[in-house]
Amino acid sequence: MNDQPGKVKKTRVSVTLTKPYLDALDRLVQEGFYFTRGEAVIEGLRLVFRRHGLDPLKLLEAEG
């Protein structure tokens, strides 16, 4: 599945946010909670997955 062992393939996605969401996201970055918008979004996804009992890495292992 992956060209290099131990590497997970990345795919860019685009998300459209309303200004209040974008402003809040930028504030988290400006205040130093996250280095980038992407890092903050990924952390948000981790929280959603955890809330719903999903572990993306285990799903990846099951496919391989």
ChimeraX commands (.cxc) that place a marker at each C-alpha (Angstrom):
marker #1 position 0.00,0.00,0.00 radius 0.5
marker #1 position 2.77,2.45,0.93 radius 0.5
marker #1 position 5.88,2.95,-1.15 radius 0.5
marker #1 position 8.07,3.23,1.95 radius 0.5
marker #1 position 7.63,1.04,5.02 radius 0.5
marker #1 position 6.59,3.01,8.10 radius 0.5
marker #1 position 5.33,5.95,6.03 radius 0.5
marker #1 position 1.65,6.78,5.80 radius 0.5
marker #1 position 0.50,8.31,2.53 radius 0.5
marker #1 position -0.80,11.85,2.90 radius 0.5
marker #1 position -3.57,13.43,0.87 radius 0.5
marker #1 position -4.37,17.13,0.86 radius 0.5
marker #1 position -7.98,18.07,1.57 radius 0.5
marker #1 position -9.66,21.44,1.31 radius 0.5
marker #1 position -12.11,22.72,3.91 radius 0.5
marker #1 position -14.21,25.87,3.67 radius 0.5
marker #1 position -14.68,27.63,7.00 radius 0.5
marker #1 position -16.81,30.54,8.05 radius 0.5
marker #1 position -14.92,33.59,9.30 radius 0.5
marker #1 position -15.63,32.93,13.00 radius 0.5
marker #1 position -14.16,29.42,12.69 radius 0.5
marker #1 position -11.13,30.66,10.78 radius 0.5
marker #1 position -10.57,33.47,13.27 radius 0.5
marker #1 position -10.75,31.03,16.20 radius 0.5
marker #1 position -8.38,28.65,14.44 radius 0.5
marker #1 position -5.91,31.45,13.77 radius 0.5
marker #1 position -6.17,32.58,17.39 radius 0.5
marker #1 position -5.12,29.11,18.58 radius 0.5
marker #1 position -2.06,29.36,16.33 radius 0.5
marker #1 position -1.26,32.96,17.31 radius 0.5
marker #1 position -1.49,32.10,21.01 radius 0.5
marker #1 position 0.95,29.25,20.52 radius 0.5
marker #1 position -1.36,26.31,21.19 radius 0.5
marker #1 position -0.49,24.98,17.71 radius 0.5
marker #1 position 2.29,25.78,15.24 radius 0.5
marker #1 position 0.00,25.70,12.19 radius 0.5
marker #1 position -3.65,25.62,11.20 radius 0.5
marker #1 position -3.13,22.09,9.90 radius 0.5
marker #1 position -1.78,20.89,13.22 radius 0.5
marker #1 position -4.84,22.31,15.01 radius 0.5
marker #1 position -7.22,20.68,12.52 radius 0.5
marker #1 position -5.51,17.30,12.89 radius 0.5
marker #1 position -5.79,17.53,16.68 radius 0.5
marker #1 position -9.48,18.33,16.29 radius 0.5
marker #1 position -9.93,15.25,14.11 radius 0.5
marker #1 position -8.13,13.12,16.72 radius 0.5
marker #1 position -10.62,14.30,19.33 radius 0.5
marker #1 position -13.59,13.51,17.06 radius 0.5
marker #1 position -12.22,10.05,16.24 radius 0.5
marker #1 position -11.60,9.32,19.93 radius 0.5
marker #1 position -15.13,10.46,20.82 radius 0.5
marker #1 position -16.54,8.00,18.27 radius 0.5
marker #1 position -14.22,5.16,19.21 radius 0.5
marker #1 position -12.17,5.25,16.01 radius 0.5
marker #1 position -8.42,4.75,15.81 radius 0.5
marker #1 position -7.20,5.59,12.28 radius 0.5
marker #1 position -3.90,3.79,12.81 radius 0.5
marker #1 position -5.65,0.56,13.79 radius 0.5
marker #1 position -7.88,0.87,10.72 radius 0.5
marker #1 position -4.74,1.26,8.58 radius 0.5
marker #1 position -3.18,-1.85,10.16 radius 0.5
marker #1 position -6.35,-3.84,9.46 radius 0.5
marker #1 position -6.15,-2.89,5.76 radius 0.5
marker #1 position -2.49,-3.89,5.46 radius 0.5
marker link #1:1,2 radius 0.2
marker link #1:2,3 radius 0.2
marker link #1:3,4 radius 0.2
marker link #1:4,5 radius 0.2
marker link #1:5,6 radius 0.2
marker link #1:6,7 radius 0.2
marker link #1:7,8 radius 0.2
marker link #1:8,9 radius 0.2
marker link #1:9,10 radius 0.2
marker link #1:10,11 radius 0.2
marker link #1:11,12 radius 0.2
marker link #1:12,13 radius 0.2
marker link #1:13,14 radius 0.2
marker link #1:14,15 radius 0.2
marker link #1:15,16 radius 0.2
marker link #1:16,17 radius 0.2
marker link #1:17,18 radius 0.2
marker link #1:18,19 radius 0.2
marker link #1:19,20 radius 0.2
marker link #1:20,21 radius 0.2
marker link #1:21,22 radius 0.2
marker link #1:22,23 radius 0.2
marker link #1:23,24 radius 0.2
marker link #1:24,25 radius 0.2
marker link #1:25,26 radius 0.2
marker link #1:26,27 radius 0.2
marker link #1:27,28 radius 0.2
marker link #1:28,29 radius 0.2
marker link #1:29,30 radius 0.2
marker link #1:30,31 radius 0.2
marker link #1:31,32 radius 0.2
marker link #1:32,33 radius 0.2
marker link #1:33,34 radius 0.2
marker link #1:34,35 radius 0.2
marker link #1:35,36 radius 0.2
marker link #1:36,37 radius 0.2
marker link #1:37,38 radius 0.2
marker link #1:38,39 radius 0.2
marker link #1:39,40 radius 0.2
marker link #1:40,41 radius 0.2
marker link #1:41,42 radius 0.2
marker link #1:42,43 radius 0.2
marker link #1:43,44 radius 0.2
marker link #1:44,45 radius 0.2
marker link #1:45,46 radius 0.2
marker link #1:46,47 radius 0.2
marker link #1:47,48 radius 0.2
marker link #1:48,49 radius 0.2
marker link #1:49,50 radius 0.2
marker link #1:50,51 radius 0.2
marker link #1:51,52 radius 0.2
marker link #1:52,53 radius 0.2
marker link #1:53,54 radius 0.2
marker link #1:54,55 radius 0.2
marker link #1:55,56 radius 0.2
marker link #1:56,57 radius 0.2
marker link #1:57,58 radius 0.2
marker link #1:58,59 radius 0.2
marker link #1:59,60 radius 0.2
marker link #1:60,61 radius 0.2
marker link #1:61,62 radius 0.2
marker link #1:62,63 radius 0.2
marker link #1:63,64 radius 0.2
view
